[in-house]
Amino acid sequence: MKCYFSTLPNNNVVYWIVLHHLEELVVAVMEAIALFRNFRPINFKLPKSTPLRCSSISSSPPAILTGKEGKVKRAYDGLLLDAGGTLLQLSAPVEETYFTIGRKYGLKSTAADIKQGFKRAFSAPWPEKLRYQGDGKPFWKLVVSEATGFDNSNYFDEVYEHYANGDAWHLPEGAYETILCLKDSGVKLAVVSNFDSRLRKLLKDLNVLHLFDAVIISSEVGYEKPDDKIFRAALDEISVDASKAVHVGDDIKADKAGANAVGIDCWLWGTDVKNFADIQNRILQSES
């Protein structure tokens, strides 16, 4: 290759060195251009992504196309979930919490005594129409005092506020993922619970409130399970027929008998379904 800089004065050593390196650089660039012109791109074929079962939007048809699983049929269009004891699980047993908080107030009962006392107090008949009215404090104050044999307003207030925070509760393993999956697959979701006004905050603390199409709370609607009206209120909110909905709860009378009386199938938590993966697999059924 002809050097375009060779005619320049050569009595300056620095110029000569710089020009020598520039010549080498020009040669390298020209060779690179030649190689680039002769280059033929290789056609790579990227593997097609496998669609996920839960990639559908909420308006998807009953049969959902998936990857290796083939078609998945939506067995139900609506899922109703009980809160306490099903969707919401205690982070620590009641007796431990009552006992731990109570020690600084002079509580004398043991955790074992509190456990038995709580069972008796919680299951005892309540004279009013609703156990939970508004914040539910009258009911819970009676339960706490009966369970512990200790009537102290400051103690009760601390116990009550403890259970008003999400840290006192947790979701079962896989619950969030299943709820999100079912929602993406077009299943309408509702919480149906005998609870007080703290429930919405708890669901928000646990980052699931926004995933539900309806939250039906007994203290708000004025009916408690097994009253059919609370179940019908949920069906109305999510616009799903009873025959296309399933309810999951942990109480054979309040949940199973109540739901069945309206024509809603019910799976008992811990018996019919033991985890949220079971719920997902029974609602989204593979046809392959």
Summary of the structure (lengths in Angstrom):
residues: 288
radius of gyration: 33.2
end to end distance: 68.8
largest distance: 113.3
contacts: 840
relative contact order: 0.15
helix: 46%
strand: 14%
